[in-house]
Amino acid sequence: MSDRVYNFSAGPSMLPLSALERAAAEITNYQGSGQSVMEMSHRSKVFIRIFEETRAKLRRIMNIPENYQILFLQTGATGQFSAIPLNLIGKTGKADYAITGNFSTLAYKEAKKYGEIHVAASSEDRDHSYIPAQSQLQLDPDASYFYYCANNTIYGTEWQYVPETGDVPLVCDMSSDILSRPVDVSRYGVIYAGAQKNMAPAGLTVVIIKDGLAGHALPFTPVMMDWQTMIDKDSMYNTPPCWCIYMLGLTLDWVEENGGVPGMEKRKIQRSGMLYDTLDASKIFHCHAEKADRSGMNVTFRTDSKELDERFVKAAEAAGFVNLKGHRKVGGMRASIYNAMPMEGVEKLCDFIRAFEKNL
Ligand SMILES: *Cc1c(COP(=O)(O)O)cnc(C)c1O
């Protein structure tokens, strides 16, 4: 649609056009129910069907084994920074954290309120421009869990391997790269993601939990953070984020129609490869992330001059490429190219980058 911009926002971010159009078509009367999904009781038959179908689609698309629970919660990915230690640390009182960016740092700070938290690895020494190797992880076999963030949204790095932690359950924040590459869920204890990057509008957090891990929350855990309560009540201890769950279902339909997660990964590699090649060929732009650990979702780059960066961001916006300004922690530019970013958006951005440099 020609009146839509290419939105490179880190989140909330672009949704598939087909999902938005279906939502628009159904907005006042969902499939003959005479109501909008926004107006329905979450206990109604019609909504329960949306809920169950969406959950089944996610299980199918991500290949989530039957011995994992899928929760649709609120309070954002950030809410899980608290929920994770509250639910899991009771086992030994200790946990390992890999610090590779902003959100893992925040998760670590929050976890420290509830137990003895050990930094198993950190990339702070090089401004979070890389991912520590497996051999650099200092693992405590007595940790209740090992925590990491798969894709560092702000710094633009992505783990290219799944940490090997023996019997210690892996807990992973996949907020900004869920559904962008196949994941062997059976290797994880907990996977979670805020929806507003690759799945749905803001307001929904998906939490995937292996059986046996919930049910041991610290006694003072707020009820809204207690995974077992939410498992027992099918994510409906209180009113769930109904509209977001419905939108997730529409996004998942689009994922399935486009080759599923392998199809998403293929596009991810094409999009990010094209953009990194363009930046590598440039004489003025440099990437923040080290080559081996570059993110396929958030591409961070800059010139040597703040003024030139600003000029670039402004000129890009005028040309219909919006939200390219980098996060203040990294500076420069960031192009977030999540699943719903059309290939054409990145092709045109690459053309724009080349033309900008040529016309300097
Ligand atoms: C956006 C983001 C968060 C924060 O999500 P909220 O839903 O705003 O709490 C956490 N982790 C990662 C990796 C993110 O990209």
The ligand as a MOL file (V3000), in Angstrom:
LIG
                    3D

  0  0  0     0  0            999 V3000
M  V30 BEGIN CTAB
M  V30 COUNTS 15 15 0 0 0
M  V30 BEGIN ATOM
M  V30 1 C 11.5470 -4.8370 23.8930 0
M  V30 2 C 12.2850 -5.8150 24.7130 0
M  V30 3 C 12.0440 -6.0060 26.0850 0
M  V30 4 C 11.0630 -5.1530 26.8440 0
M  V30 5 O 9.7800 -5.4980 26.5170 0
M  V30 6 P 8.5110 -4.8510 27.2520 0
M  V30 7 O 7.3950 -5.6440 26.6840 0
M  V30 8 O 8.4920 -3.4070 26.8990 0
M  V30 9 O 8.6800 -5.0580 28.7160 0
M  V30 10 C 12.7410 -6.9920 26.7390 0
M  V30 11 N 13.6490 -7.7480 26.1090 0
M  V30 12 C 13.9330 -7.5780 24.8060 0
M  V30 13 C 14.9490 -8.4470 24.1630 0
M  V30 14 C 13.2620 -6.6140 24.0820 0
M  V30 15 O 13.5560 -6.4500 22.7670 0
M  V30 END ATOM
M  V30 BEGIN BOND
M  V30 1 1 1 2
M  V30 2 1 2 3
M  V30 3 2 2 14
M  V30 4 1 3 4
M  V30 5 2 3 10
M  V30 6 1 4 5
M  V30 7 1 5 6
M  V30 8 2 6 7
M  V30 9 1 6 8
M  V30 10 1 6 9
M  V30 11 1 10 11
M  V30 12 2 11 12
M  V30 13 1 12 13
M  V30 14 1 12 14
M  V30 15 1 14 15
M  V30 END BOND
M  V30 END CTAB
M  END
